[in-house]
Each structure stands twice: as structure tokens, then as C-alpha cells.
Amino acid sequence: MADGGDAGTAGPLLIEDGEWAGWSCWRGTDPFEDLVGPYYFREEAAGRMRCAFRAEARHMNGMGFLHGGAVLAFIDFSLFIIARDALKGDPGVTVSLNAEFTSPGQLGAL
């Protein structure tokens, strides 16, 4: 299930092989994230969540650096993963999100 599994499945899917083995991805409930992801997450010590994605060519801007919008979309996903247990199945939206970029992201960066 290296690619996240069946495209018809919605919700968290455990990745069983490849670079992301042991991580999960969330598929089928947010068309925008399905388009710009995949984004991955796993639970670590003390219940802390870690989120990651690999910067691909499609995430780059016209200068060849990671597009700020791609970073903000990933941050928005990460906020959901961190908050999802507290939401207890209720919907939520990001009302405000600010960022200051200190250096450009590179192709292939994690």
C-alpha cells in the first residue's frame, strides 16, 4: 500500500512499504489535500504527532523553490492532525494562519 491504498477509501490509511512505511496518510475527504499531497503523519512518544511530506517538482514555484502556498497547505493539514482527537469527529476549519519564511525550501526536502 505504498501509494496510500485504494483511492475510494476515505480517512487515515497506514502505509505498509516504501519510504513512508509505518506512517499514515489521510485520503478521500479533502479534494484539495488529495491534489497537493500526499501528506503523512505518525504518532510518536507521549502521543505527539509528527507530520511530513516530500517536496516534489509540482510543489515548486517559478524560481525552483518550494512554493509558500504548498508549505501553508501542509501546515493546515498538520494543524488538523494535531487537533483531530480533540475534535471528536466534529468538523473544524482554520480561521487564521500566518507564516514568515526564513529560507527557501528545496526540491526533495522532507
N, C-alpha and C positions, 0 to 999 in steps of 0.2 A: 504494500500500500504506500509506496514511496511518494506517489503524487497526491496523497490525501484521500484516496479511495474513490468510491462511487460518486460521480458528480450529482446524483439525485439525492444524496444523503445530506441532511441539514444538521448543523451543530458541531460539537467537537469530535474530531477524528484522530485517533492515535496513529502516528507514523511508525511503521514497523521495520523499515530498512532505509539504507542510504544515509546521506549526510544528516538528516533530521530524525533518525531512529530514536525513539523514546520521547520525542516531542509530540505535541498535538497541533492541529490547525483547525480553525473554525470555518466551516464551509456552508454555503447554501442559504444563509439567512440575510446576507448583506451584499447585494449585487455589486456595489462599488468596491468593497473589500475583496470580493472574488476576482474583480478585474485587476486591481492594483497589487494584490498579494501574490502569493500566499504569505501570511504572517504565521509565526509559530509561537507556541508557549509551552511551558512545563512548570510543574510545582517543584520547588526546591525546599531546603531545610526550613523548618519553622513555618511552613505553609506559604512562603514567599513565592510569588510568581515571577518567572523570567520570560521575557518576550524577545523574539529576534526575527530578522528576515535578511536575506542575501540581496544586496544591491545589484540589480541586473541592468543591462543596457536600456531596457524600457523604462527604468526609473531615473535615467539621467536627463539633465537639461541640455540646452543647445551648446553649452560650453563643455559638456562632458562630465559634469559633476552631478552628484545626487540632487535631484530636484527637491526644493524645500517643501513642496506640496506632498511629495512621497513621504518625507520624514514626518510631516504633520499627520498624514493619514495613519502612519504606523503608530504614532504617539496616541492618537484617538483610539485605535484598536487596543493598545496596551492599557489605557485607562479602563476600557470595558472589561478586559481580562482581570485586572486587579479588583474591580468593583463587582464583578458578576455574582459572587456568593452573597454579598450584601444586598444585591437587588432582588434575590429570591424569586427570579423569574419575571419580575416586573420590568417593563421597558424603561429605558433611560436614554437621554441624549446629552451630548456635550454642549453646554451653553456657552462656554468661553474657553479659549485655548490660545495662549501666547507663547512665542518662542523667539529666542535670539540665537542665531547661528554663529559659531565661533571659528569654524573652518569647514572647507568643502568635503562632502562625502565622496568616496571613490568607488568606481566600478569594482564589484566583487567583495566589497566590505561587508562585514557582518554587523 
